Amino acid sequence: MAEISGLVLPFFGLIFLGYLTARLVRQPADAMGWLNTFIIYLALPALFFKLVSATPFEQLARFDFVLTSVTTTYLIFGLVFCTGRFLRRNSLAESTVQGLAGAYGNIGYMGPGLALLALGEPAAVPVALIFCFENVLHFTVAPAMMALAGGEKGHQVRSPCRS
């Protein structure tokens, strides 16, 4: 447990420093858009390219692993989506965002970094495969579902900050 804490605490420490900085230095929410672009389109692909470029093709062609991982992620997406849509009676758009939030957490920002910290370089190929295949699906399925929900009349969500 001490080894895991030693790996994870610095990672969460950086997140806390970012949170603290954001609280002290007020920036509009739009100011963070560049960070998402940098992480998704530059930093993670460059990291994965570096790690995967020296990997033999046989290790990259693990379609059983990819299929299992993608299926599991979309089962979680479906479970959260259906819970929001049918039990909570949310709109299609709200349920889609909830499903995406439930399924994306482990492959988004923290998952790859934590996996590489905890498991080391041998985890690079599985992490890269998961990141690539699942992001391709997430970045196509979620916008398509949101487009389907475009004409749907749902209830308005009120901000807790407004009275």
N, C-alpha and C positions, 0 to 999 in steps of 0.2 A: 504494500500500500504506500509506503514511503517513496518508492521509486516512481510510482504513478503520480503521486502528489508533486514530486520534484519536477516531473515533466509538464504537468498540467498547470500548476500554479503560476509559473512565469507567463504562460499563454494567456490565462485569465487576468493576470496582472496587467498585461498590455491592454486588454479590453477595458479594464477598470481605468487605466490611465487615459485611454481615449474617451471614456465616459466622463471622467472628471474634467478633462480639457474642454469637452463640449459644453459642460455645465458652466465653466468659468469664462469661456470665450464664446459668446453668443454668435451663432451663424444661422442664416436661414436654412431651412431643410434642403433647398435646392443646391446648396453649396457642397453637399456630399455626393451628388450625382457623379462627379468625376472619379470618386473613389470606387464606386461600383464598377464603372467602366474600366478603370485601371485593373482591378482585381480579376474581373471576369474575362476581359479581352487581352490583357497583357501579362500580368504577373503569374497567374495559375497556368495558362497555356505554356508560357516560357519555362516554368519550373517542370511541368510534365514532359515537355519536349526534351529538355536536358536529361531527365531521368530515364525516359523511355527510349531515347535514341540509341542507347547502347544495349537495349534488351533484345534477345533473340525473338524472331517472329513467332516461334512456337508458344512462347509465354504470352504474346499479345493475342493469339488466336484462341483464347479460352472462352468460347461462346457459351459454354455451360455456366460458367461463373457470371458472365454478363447477363444472361437470361434470368438466372436466379436472382441476381441483385435488382434488375429492373422490375421483375415480377413482384418482388417483395416491396419495393418502393411504391409501385402502383397499387398494390393491395392496401397499403397505408393511405395513399391518396384517395382511393375509392371509399375506404372506411370513414375517413374524416369528411369527405365530400358528402356521402350518404347521410352521415350523422347531422351535418349542417342542413342539408336539403330536406330530409324527411322527418327527422326528429325535432329539429329546431325551426323548421319551416323558413329557412333563409332563401334568398333569391339565388338564382343560378350563379351570378357573379360572385356573391358573398361565399357561397359554398365552394366555388372554384378556388378562390383565394385561400380559404381555410384549408382545403385539401392540399394546395401547393405549399402552404406554410407547414403543414404536418409532415409532408413527404420530403421537402427540400432541405430541411435542417442539417441532415447528416452529410449531404454532398455539396452544400453551399460553402459558406465562408469558413466555418470551424472544422468541419469533417476532415478535409484533406490535410490541413496543418496538424491536427491532433493525431491523425493516423500515422503521419510521417514522424512526428515526435515520439509517439509511443512505440511504434513497430520498426522504425528505421527505414533504411533504403530498400529492404525487400518488399515493403508495402507499396513502393512507388508504382509498380505496374498495375496492381489491382485498383489502387486509388485513381490512377489516370484513366483506366477503363471505365470505372464507375462514373467519374466526373464527366467524361466525354459522352458516353451513351445516355446517361440519365439527363444531362443538361440538354442534349439534342431533343429528347422527348419532352422535357419540361418546357423548353422554350418554343415548342410547337403546339403541344396540347393545351397549355394554359391560355395562350393568346387566342387559340381557336375557340375554346369554350367561352372566353370573355366576349369574343365577337358574336357568338351565338346568343349570349345574354344581352347584347347591345340594345335590343328593342324591348327587353323585358321591363315591366313596371314592378319595381320592388319597393319595400318600405325604406324610408330615409333613415340613415344611421346618424344619430345626433352625437356630436362631440361632447365628452364629459366636461370639457372646459367651458362650454357655453351654457348659459341658463335659459 
